[in-house]
Amino acid sequence: MNVSVNSEEIYDIINPTGVFCNLEWIASPSAKLHIRFLKAIGYSSKKEDKANRLLPMDIQLGWLRDTGFVEVDCYWKWLEMALL
């Protein structure tokens, strides 16, 4: 089952002292690092899904702040994967 929930829905149901962790794909800061990521997961630019539109981490962190979350940060990052 594929369930899609946005950050506003999470914010509304999470305990005020709770923690929300989101493992998310993020954009690489450069084309060179993007190619490195693709190689690390066994992909090539030809095999890559062109429909993927990754956004920079700072934009995604801003969305969480705009929703009302505080103490927003990236707690772990490996190339194009980040735990926000």
C-alpha positions in Angstrom: 0.0 0.0 0.0 1.3 3.4 -1.0 0.4 6.1 1.5 1.2 9.7 0.8 1.1 12.2 3.7 2.3 15.8 3.6 4.2 17.6 6.4 1.1 19.6 7.4 -0.8 16.3 8.2 2.2 15.0 10.2 2.5 18.3 12.1 -1.2 18.1 13.0 -1.1 14.6 14.4 2.4 14.5 16.0 2.7 15.0 19.8 4.1 18.5 20.5 7.2 16.9 22.1 7.4 14.3 19.3 10.0 13.9 16.6 9.3 13.6 12.9 12.1 12.0 10.8 11.9 12.1 7.0 14.3 10.0 4.9 14.2 12.0 1.7 15.9 12.2 -1.7 17.6 15.6 -2.2 19.4 17.3 -5.1 23.1 17.1 -5.3 24.9 20.4 -5.1 26.7 19.7 -8.4 26.4 17.6 -11.5 29.7 15.8 -10.6 28.3 14.7 -7.3 25.0 13.7 -8.9 27.0 11.4 -11.3 28.9 10.0 -8.2 25.6 9.2 -6.5 24.2 7.4 -9.6 27.4 5.3 -9.8 27.2 4.5 -6.1 23.7 3.0 -6.5 24.6 1.2 -9.8 22.8 3.6 -12.1 24.0 5.6 -15.1 22.6 8.9 -16.4 20.9 6.8 -19.2 19.1 4.6 -16.6 18.1 7.5 -14.4 14.4 8.3 -14.2 14.1 11.7 -15.9 10.8 12.4 -14.1 12.6 12.7 -10.8 12.8 16.4 -9.8 15.0 16.6 -6.7 15.1 19.8 -4.8 18.0 21.2 -2.6 18.0 20.2 1.0 17.6 23.9 2.2 14.3 24.2 0.3 13.0 21.0 1.9 14.1 22.1 5.4 12.4 25.5 4.8 9.1 23.7 4.0 9.3 21.9 7.4 10.0 25.3 9.1 7.1 26.9 7.2 4.8 24.1 8.4 5.7 24.9 12.0 8.4 22.4 12.9 11.2 23.7 15.0 14.8 22.5 15.5 14.7 21.5 11.8 18.0 20.1 10.5 19.7 17.4 8.4 20.7 14.7 10.9 22.3 12.4 8.3 23.3 12.7 4.7 24.8 10.3 2.1 25.1 11.9 -1.3 21.4 12.4 -2.4 19.8 10.8 0.6 19.1 12.8 3.7 17.4 12.2 7.1 15.6 15.5 7.8 
